[in-house]
Amino acid sequence: MKSKTSITLSADVLREIDRNAGGESRSAFIERVLRAYFRRCERAAIHERDLERLNRAADSLNAEAEDVLEYESWPDE
């Protein structure tokens, strides 16, 4: 369902919208751009959560990797 709304934009912003809309209506262009922005924000939030999880587990994961490397046999140089 679509809802009608009214926003006030600077003339230079409207010119950019018209220049970049490529034939689609201002409303369609603004909606498409906002949806892309919201997707980027959501991906950034997911990335941030994943990074926090990795950072919390980093010490444990690094210790495990060091333990595994101790069992590796390296050829004598």
C-alpha positions as CSV (number, residue, x, y, z in Angstrom):
1,M,0.0,0.0,0.0
2,K,1.3,3.4,-0.9
3,S,0.7,6.5,1.2
4,K,0.9,10.0,-0.2
5,T,3.3,12.3,1.7
6,S,4.8,15.7,1.1
7,I,8.5,16.7,1.6
8,T,10.4,19.9,1.0
9,L,13.7,19.6,-0.9
10,S,16.2,22.1,-2.0
11,A,16.1,23.1,-5.7
12,D,19.6,21.7,-6.2
13,V,18.5,18.3,-4.8
14,L,15.5,18.3,-7.1
15,R,17.7,19.0,-10.1
16,E,19.9,16.0,-9.1
17,I,16.9,13.8,-8.7
18,D,15.6,14.8,-12.2
19,R,19.1,14.3,-13.7
20,N,19.5,10.9,-12.2
21,A,16.0,9.5,-12.3
22,G,16.4,8.3,-15.9
23,G,12.8,8.8,-16.9
24,E,11.2,7.3,-13.7
25,S,9.1,9.6,-11.6
26,R,10.6,11.5,-8.7
27,S,8.6,9.4,-6.3
28,A,9.8,6.1,-7.8
29,F,13.4,7.3,-7.8
30,I,13.3,8.5,-4.2
31,E,11.6,5.2,-3.1
32,R,14.3,3.2,-4.9
33,V,17.1,5.2,-3.5
34,L,15.7,5.0,0.0
35,R,15.2,1.2,-0.2
36,A,18.8,0.8,-1.4
37,Y,20.0,3.0,1.6
38,F,17.9,0.9,4.0
39,R,19.4,-2.3,2.6
40,R,23.0,-0.9,3.0
41,C,22.2,0.1,6.6
42,E,20.9,-3.4,7.4
43,R,24.0,-5.0,5.8
44,A,26.2,-2.7,7.8
45,A,24.4,-3.6,11.1
46,I,24.8,-7.3,10.3
47,H,28.5,-6.8,9.5
48,E,29.0,-5.0,12.8
49,R,27.2,-7.7,14.8
50,D,29.3,-10.4,13.0
51,L,32.5,-8.4,13.7
52,E,31.6,-8.1,17.4
53,R,31.1,-11.8,17.6
54,L,34.4,-12.6,15.9
55,N,36.2,-10.1,18.2
56,R,34.7,-11.7,21.3
57,A,35.9,-15.1,20.1
58,A,39.2,-14.0,18.8
59,D,41.4,-15.0,21.8
60,S,39.8,-18.4,22.0
61,L,40.1,-19.0,18.2
62,N,43.7,-17.8,18.2
63,A,44.6,-20.1,21.1
64,E,43.0,-23.0,19.3
65,A,45.0,-22.2,16.1
66,E,48.2,-22.0,18.0
67,D,47.5,-25.3,19.6
68,V,46.9,-26.9,16.2
69,L,50.1,-25.4,14.8
70,E,52.1,-27.0,17.6
71,Y,51.2,-30.4,16.2
72,E,52.4,-29.5,12.7
73,S,55.7,-31.0,11.7
74,W,57.9,-28.5,9.9
75,P,60.7,-29.7,7.7
76,D,64.2,-28.8,9.0
77,E,65.7,-26.0,7.1
